[in-house]
Amino acid sequence: MAKFYLKSSKKEEKHLVPSRRTVDFLLSYSKSLKVVEYNNLKFETILN
């Protein structure tokens, strides 16, 4: 079990390249998300 958690981190990292569609979706989602704080509470609203 210890070997499982102690694997070396010298592996090559894979560089992920998101598609244009994914980037557009995330940008539009972040633009439509509104967070309002009121008395230590956070309200998240999607403005669609």
Backbone as XML, in Angstrom:
<?xml version="1.0"?>
<chain id="A" units="angstrom">
  <residue number="1" name="MET">
    <atom name="N" x="0.819" y="-1.198" z="0.000"/>
    <atom name="CA" x="0.000" y="0.000" z="0.000"/>
    <atom name="C" x="0.864" y="1.264" z="0.000"/>
  </residue>
  <residue number="2" name="ALA">
    <atom name="N" x="1.958" y="1.251" z="0.742"/>
    <atom name="CA" x="2.825" y="2.424" z="0.805"/>
    <atom name="C" x="3.438" y="2.724" z="-0.552"/>
  </residue>
  <residue number="3" name="LYS">
    <atom name="N" x="3.743" y="1.693" z="-1.326"/>
    <atom name="CA" x="4.327" y="1.906" z="-2.644"/>
    <atom name="C" x="3.359" y="2.650" z="-3.558"/>
  </residue>
  <residue number="4" name="PHE">
    <atom name="N" x="2.091" y="2.403" z="-3.378"/>
    <atom name="CA" x="1.079" y="3.069" z="-4.191"/>
    <atom name="C" x="1.121" y="4.577" z="-4.002"/>
  </residue>
  <residue number="5" name="TYR">
    <atom name="N" x="1.282" y="5.032" z="-2.771"/>
    <atom name="CA" x="1.283" y="6.464" z="-2.471"/>
    <atom name="C" x="2.647" y="7.121" z="-2.653"/>
  </residue>
  <residue number="6" name="LEU">
    <atom name="N" x="3.684" y="6.354" z="-2.752"/>
    <atom name="CA" x="5.025" y="6.913" z="-2.832"/>
    <atom name="C" x="5.638" y="6.776" z="-4.221"/>
  </residue>
  <residue number="7" name="LYS">
    <atom name="N" x="4.830" y="6.731" z="-5.242"/>
    <atom name="CA" x="5.359" y="6.662" z="-6.601"/>
    <atom name="C" x="6.131" y="7.936" z="-6.903"/>
  </residue>
  <residue number="8" name="SER">
    <atom name="N" x="7.189" y="7.783" z="-7.659"/>
    <atom name="CA" x="7.998" y="8.964" z="-7.981"/>
    <atom name="C" x="7.210" y="9.897" z="-8.902"/>
  </residue>
  <residue number="9" name="SER">
    <atom name="N" x="7.465" y="11.153" z="-8.795"/>
    <atom name="CA" x="6.748" y="12.148" z="-9.592"/>
    <atom name="C" x="7.574" y="12.594" z="-10.800"/>
  </residue>
  <residue number="10" name="LYS">
    <atom name="N" x="8.521" y="11.767" z="-11.219"/>
    <atom name="CA" x="9.384" y="12.133" z="-12.334"/>
    <atom name="C" x="8.785" y="11.768" z="-13.683"/>
  </residue>
  <residue number="11" name="LYS">
    <atom name="N" x="7.551" y="11.311" z="-13.697"/>
    <atom name="CA" x="6.902" y="10.978" z="-14.955"/>
    <atom name="C" x="6.680" y="12.251" z="-15.764"/>
  </residue>
  <residue number="12" name="GLU">
    <atom name="N" x="6.679" y="12.080" z="-17.069"/>
    <atom name="CA" x="6.391" y="13.232" z="-17.918"/>
    <atom name="C" x="4.925" y="13.602" z="-17.789"/>
  </residue>
  <residue number="13" name="GLU">
    <atom name="N" x="4.686" y="14.868" z="-17.641"/>
    <atom name="CA" x="3.307" y="15.331" z="-17.534"/>
    <atom name="C" x="2.712" y="15.463" z="-18.924"/>
  </residue>
  <residue number="14" name="LYS">
    <atom name="N" x="1.475" y="15.047" z="-19.056"/>
    <atom name="CA" x="0.788" y="15.196" z="-20.329"/>
    <atom name="C" x="0.194" y="16.591" z="-20.402"/>
  </residue>
  <residue number="15" name="HIS">
    <atom name="N" x="0.428" y="17.265" z="-21.484"/>
    <atom name="CA" x="-0.124" y="18.605" z="-21.672"/>
    <atom name="C" x="-1.459" y="18.469" z="-22.396"/>
  </residue>
  <residue number="16" name="LEU">
    <atom name="N" x="-2.504" y="18.850" z="-21.730"/>
    <atom name="CA" x="-3.829" y="18.751" z="-22.305"/>
    <atom name="C" x="-4.136" y="20.006" z="-23.112"/>
  </residue>
  <residue number="17" name="VAL">
    <atom name="N" x="-4.713" y="19.796" z="-24.242"/>
    <atom name="CA" x="-5.081" y="20.911" z="-25.109"/>
    <atom name="C" x="-6.602" y="20.877" z="-25.270"/>
  </residue>
  <residue number="18" name="PRO">
    <atom name="N" x="-7.317" y="21.798" z="-24.613"/>
    <atom name="CA" x="-8.775" y="21.795" z="-24.718"/>
    <atom name="C" x="-9.227" y="22.273" z="-26.100"/>
  </residue>
  <residue number="19" name="SER">
    <atom name="N" x="-10.371" y="21.815" z="-26.498"/>
    <atom name="CA" x="-10.909" y="22.249" z="-27.783"/>
    <atom name="C" x="-11.455" y="23.672" z="-27.662"/>
  </residue>
  <residue number="20" name="ARG">
    <atom name="N" x="-11.611" y="24.319" z="-28.776"/>
    <atom name="CA" x="-12.139" y="25.681" z="-28.800"/>
    <atom name="C" x="-13.551" y="25.721" z="-28.212"/>
  </residue>
  <residue number="21" name="ARG">
    <atom name="N" x="-14.323" y="24.674" z="-28.488"/>
    <atom name="CA" x="-15.695" y="24.580" z="-27.991"/>
    <atom name="C" x="-15.722" y="24.538" z="-26.460"/>
  </residue>
  <residue number="22" name="THR">
    <atom name="N" x="-14.797" y="23.795" z="-25.862"/>
    <atom name="CA" x="-14.722" y="23.703" z="-24.400"/>
    <atom name="C" x="-14.358" y="25.048" z="-23.791"/>
  </residue>
  <residue number="23" name="VAL">
    <atom name="N" x="-13.396" y="25.722" z="-24.370"/>
    <atom name="CA" x="-12.973" y="27.030" z="-23.860"/>
    <atom name="C" x="-14.114" y="28.030" z="-23.963"/>
  </residue>
  <residue number="24" name="ASP">
    <atom name="N" x="-14.825" y="28.036" z="-25.084"/>
    <atom name="CA" x="-15.955" y="28.951" z="-25.251"/>
    <atom name="C" x="-17.051" y="28.668" z="-24.231"/>
  </residue>
  <residue number="25" name="PHE">
    <atom name="N" x="-17.317" y="27.386" z="-23.984"/>
    <atom name="CA" x="-18.337" y="27.021" z="-23.006"/>
    <atom name="C" x="-17.955" y="27.527" z="-21.619"/>
  </residue>
  <residue number="26" name="LEU">
    <atom name="N" x="-16.727" y="27.305" z="-21.205"/>
    <atom name="CA" x="-16.291" y="27.735" z="-19.872"/>
    <atom name="C" x="-16.287" y="29.247" z="-19.727"/>
  </residue>
  <residue number="27" name="LEU">
    <atom name="N" x="-15.898" y="29.944" z="-20.758"/>
    <atom name="CA" x="-15.911" y="31.411" z="-20.699"/>
    <atom name="C" x="-17.330" y="31.962" z="-20.607"/>
  </residue>
  <residue number="28" name="SER">
    <atom name="N" x="-18.232" y="31.411" z="-21.388"/>
    <atom name="CA" x="-19.608" y="31.894" z="-21.338"/>
    <atom name="C" x="-20.264" y="31.547" z="-20.004"/>
  </residue>
  <residue number="29" name="TYR">
    <atom name="N" x="-19.915" y="30.381" z="-19.443"/>
    <atom name="CA" x="-20.451" y="30.009" z="-18.130"/>
    <atom name="C" x="-19.944" y="30.974" z="-17.067"/>
  </residue>
  <residue number="30" name="SER">
    <atom name="N" x="-18.657" y="31.286" z="-17.094"/>
    <atom name="CA" x="-18.107" y="32.177" z="-16.074"/>
    <atom name="C" x="-18.667" y="33.592" z="-16.201"/>
  </residue>
  <residue number="31" name="LYS">
    <atom name="N" x="-19.022" y="34.002" z="-17.399"/>
    <atom name="CA" x="-19.612" y="35.328" z="-17.580"/>
    <atom name="C" x="-21.041" y="35.376" z="-17.055"/>
  </residue>
  <residue number="32" name="SER">
    <atom name="N" x="-21.736" y="34.238" z="-17.084"/>
    <atom name="CA" x="-23.129" y="34.224" z="-16.658"/>
    <atom name="C" x="-23.288" y="33.907" z="-15.171"/>
  </residue>
  <residue number="33" name="LEU">
    <atom name="N" x="-22.204" y="33.565" z="-14.500"/>
    <atom name="CA" x="-22.275" y="33.222" z="-13.078"/>
    <atom name="C" x="-22.158" y="34.483" z="-12.235"/>
  </residue>
  <residue number="34" name="LYS">
    <atom name="N" x="-23.087" y="34.649" z="-11.325"/>
    <atom name="CA" x="-23.049" y="35.807" z="-10.423"/>
    <atom name="C" x="-23.074" y="35.294" z="-8.991"/>
  </residue>
  <residue number="35" name="VAL">
    <atom name="N" x="-22.146" y="35.775" z="-8.179"/>
    <atom name="CA" x="-22.056" y="35.380" z="-6.775"/>
    <atom name="C" x="-22.343" y="36.605" z="-5.923"/>
  </residue>
  <residue number="36" name="VAL">
    <atom name="N" x="-23.318" y="36.460" z="-5.013"/>
    <atom name="CA" x="-23.700" y="37.558" z="-4.127"/>
    <atom name="C" x="-23.484" y="37.111" z="-2.692"/>
  </residue>
  <residue number="37" name="GLU">
    <atom name="N" x="-22.819" y="37.963" z="-1.909"/>
    <atom name="CA" x="-22.623" y="37.671" z="-0.495"/>
    <atom name="C" x="-23.585" y="38.504" z="0.336"/>
  </residue>
  <residue number="38" name="TYR">
    <atom name="N" x="-24.176" y="37.830" z="1.335"/>
    <atom name="CA" x="-25.114" y="38.511" z="2.224"/>
    <atom name="C" x="-25.016" y="37.868" z="3.593"/>
  </residue>
  <residue number="39" name="ASN">
    <atom name="N" x="-24.567" y="38.604" z="4.590"/>
    <atom name="CA" x="-24.434" y="38.109" z="5.964"/>
    <atom name="C" x="-23.687" y="36.773" z="6.038"/>
  </residue>
  <residue number="40" name="ASN">
    <atom name="N" x="-22.489" y="36.749" z="5.502"/>
    <atom name="CA" x="-21.634" y="35.557" z="5.490"/>
    <atom name="C" x="-22.225" y="34.382" z="4.722"/>
  </residue>
  <residue number="41" name="LEU">
    <atom name="N" x="-23.187" y="34.615" z="3.878"/>
    <atom name="CA" x="-23.748" y="33.584" z="2.998"/>
    <atom name="C" x="-23.399" y="33.935" z="1.567"/>
  </residue>
  <residue number="42" name="LYS">
    <atom name="N" x="-23.166" y="32.916" z="0.751"/>
    <atom name="CA" x="-22.884" y="33.152" z="-0.667"/>
    <atom name="C" x="-23.996" y="32.530" z="-1.490"/>
  </residue>
  <residue number="43" name="PHE">
    <atom name="N" x="-24.551" y="33.335" z="-2.399"/>
    <atom name="CA" x="-25.579" y="32.868" z="-3.309"/>
    <atom name="C" x="-25.027" y="32.886" z="-4.719"/>
  </residue>
  <residue number="44" name="GLU">
    <atom name="N" x="-25.095" y="31.758" z="-5.401"/>
    <atom name="CA" x="-24.617" y="31.651" z="-6.768"/>
    <atom name="C" x="-25.819" y="31.571" z="-7.697"/>
  </residue>
  <residue number="45" name="THR">
    <atom name="N" x="-25.808" y="32.405" z="-8.737"/>
    <atom name="CA" x="-26.907" y="32.439" z="-9.683"/>
    <atom name="C" x="-26.351" y="32.399" z="-11.094"/>
  </residue>
  <residue number="46" name="ILE">
    <atom name="N" x="-26.995" y="31.599" z="-11.930"/>
    <atom name="CA" x="-26.611" y="31.573" z="-13.349"/>
    <atom name="C" x="-27.610" y="32.454" z="-14.085"/>
  </residue>
  <residue number="47" name="LEU">
    <atom name="N" x="-27.102" y="33.476" z="-14.739"/>
    <atom name="CA" x="-27.942" y="34.479" z="-15.381"/>
    <atom name="C" x="-28.240" y="34.104" z="-16.825"/>
  </residue>
  <residue number="48" name="ASN">
    <atom name="N" x="-29.122" y="33.154" z="-17.009"/>
    <atom name="CA" x="-29.525" y="32.753" z="-18.369"/>
    <atom name="C" x="-30.996" y="32.954" z="-18.556"/>
  </residue>
</chain>
